[in-house]
Amino acid sequence: MRSAMEFASGEALPEKDSIPSIMELSSIPKVSRRGAISALAASLALMSEQARAAETKLPPTDEIPLDRIGRLSEELSQALVDWTGGQFKAVIYPANHLRHPSRLALIDCVVDEGAGL
């Protein structure tokens, strides 16, 4: 048989000492529906921004040039596959070498290195 200190659902009632007094309840800040909806909207916006940032791979801030070249090369290689199914290649020179340092060409083409000086 259940004691008088249990709900019909089987959960025990809180102890008398754990029930907040009227004075404790009055110190809880009041929240309006408008305030709650505004807080919810701000929370959802922040959560979606954090999720988007988690999906985007941000480069490390202390990345050395050789690591950056490797990372960007891998990204470019995948982008070429996504763009044309791998029919084009990219030819990239140092930025101070040519006026237009990057070119795209069909894989079986030879890129003229003197063009665009």
For each residue, the residues with C-beta under 8 A, 3 or more apart:
1:
2: 6 10
3: 6
4:
5: 12 13
6: 2 3 10 11 12 13
7: 10 11 12 13
8:
9:
10: 2 6 7
11: 6 7
12: 5 6 7
13: 5 6 7
14: 18 19
15: 18 19
16: 19
17:
18: 14 15
19: 14 15 16
20: 24 25
21: 24 25
22: 25 26
23: 26 27
24: 20 21 27 28
25: 20 21 22 28
26: 22 23
27: 23 24
28: 24 25
29:
30:
31: 35 36
32: 35 36
33: 36 37
34: 37 38
35: 31 32 38 39
36: 31 32 33 39 40
37: 33 34 40 41
38: 34 35 41 42
39: 35 36 42 43
40: 36 37 43 44
41: 37 38 44 45
42: 38 39 45 46
43: 39 40 46 47
44: 40 41 47 48
45: 41 42 48 49
46: 42 43 49 50
47: 43 44 50 51
48: 44 45 51 52
49: 45 46 52 53
50: 46 47 53 54
51: 47 48 54 55
52: 48 49 55 56
53: 49 50 56 58
54: 50 51
55: 51 52
56: 52 53
57:
58: 53
59: 63 68 71
60: 63
61:
62:
63: 59 60 67 68 71
64: 67 68
65: 68 69
66: 69 70
67: 63 64 70 71
68: 59 63 64 65 71 72
69: 65 66 72 73
70: 66 67 73 74
71: 59 63 67 68 74 75
72: 68 69 75 76
73: 69 70 76 77
74: 70 71 77 78
75: 71 72 78 79
76: 72 73 79 80 90 92
77: 73 74 80 81
78: 74 75 81 82
79: 75 76 82 83
80: 76 77 83 84 86 88 89 90
81: 77 78 84 85 86
82: 78 79
83: 79 80 88
84: 80 81 87 88
85: 81
86: 80 81 107
87: 84 106 107
88: 80 83 84 104 105 106 107
89: 80 104 105 106 107
90: 76 80 102 103 104
91: 102 103 104 105 111
92: 76 101 102 103
93: 97 98 101 102
94: 97 101
95: 101
96:
97: 93 94 101
98: 93 101 116 117
99: 116 117
100: 103 116
101: 92 93 94 95 97 98
102: 90 91 92 93
103: 90 91 92 100 111 116
104: 88 89 90 91
105: 88 89 91 109 110 111
106: 87 88 89 109
107: 86 87 88 89
108:
109: 105 106
110: 105
111: 91 103 105 115
112: 115
113:
114: 117
115: 111 112
116: 98 99 100 103
117: 98 99 114
